[in-house]
């Protein structure tokens, strides 16, 4: 296995990689991913995510590589009514932040690229994997999530509080749920990786653009997650939770 460090926006680098290696399928994970940061730095997100993806797709088309698994996001569904849960792939798409908008735009680029390819007697095979809230780490502990700054996601925040790196976990209680905390569909990163491999297998059988949700299909609130993590207790000690 070869590792090449580079920028997805570097057209020359991508062209050289495709010319050097016998690539059959691309898994596209590259992108900035924090919702809050995308609101404060929208231009960076559009430049990196959208421009970078466009550069990648051009390099793929030039090299004749037309199979791709794109790491999309459930943010492309925007705000869905409670009665539509769990969300299906046929749900309407919208966006509520720049990050979600970049994912939606990239999905659209792949849709239109496929349509253009069909008209030229060639076809792209595209898997859009829309997943919800990845959590966890590889069982070996060699690969995990340990952000340097303030975590944007629940699990690394909980682990940092548990390890004493942070004094408390701040929980927002403004949702219309049974315990007033947000409910999310959490999927383990190992299951997520397996889902991407299954998508590669599926692209051997089908043509066109296909969207698949990756999730458990059941949501858990912040307090329910805390209860599961901290030995089934309803909450962590008061001095660690505000």
Buried (B, 14 or more C-beta within 10 A) or exposed (E): EEEEEEEBBBBEBBBBBBEEEEBEBBBBEBBBBBBEBBEEBBEEBBBBBBEBBBBBBBBBBEBEBBBBBBBBBBBBBBEBEEEEBBBEEEBEBBBEBBBBBBBBBBBEBBBEBBEEBEEEEEBBBBBBBBBBBBBBBEEEEEEEBEEEEEBEBBBBBBBBBBEEEBEBBEBEEEEEBEBBBBBBBBBBBBBBBEBBEBBBEBBEEEBEBBBBBBBBEEBBBBBBBBBEBBEEEEBBEEEBBE
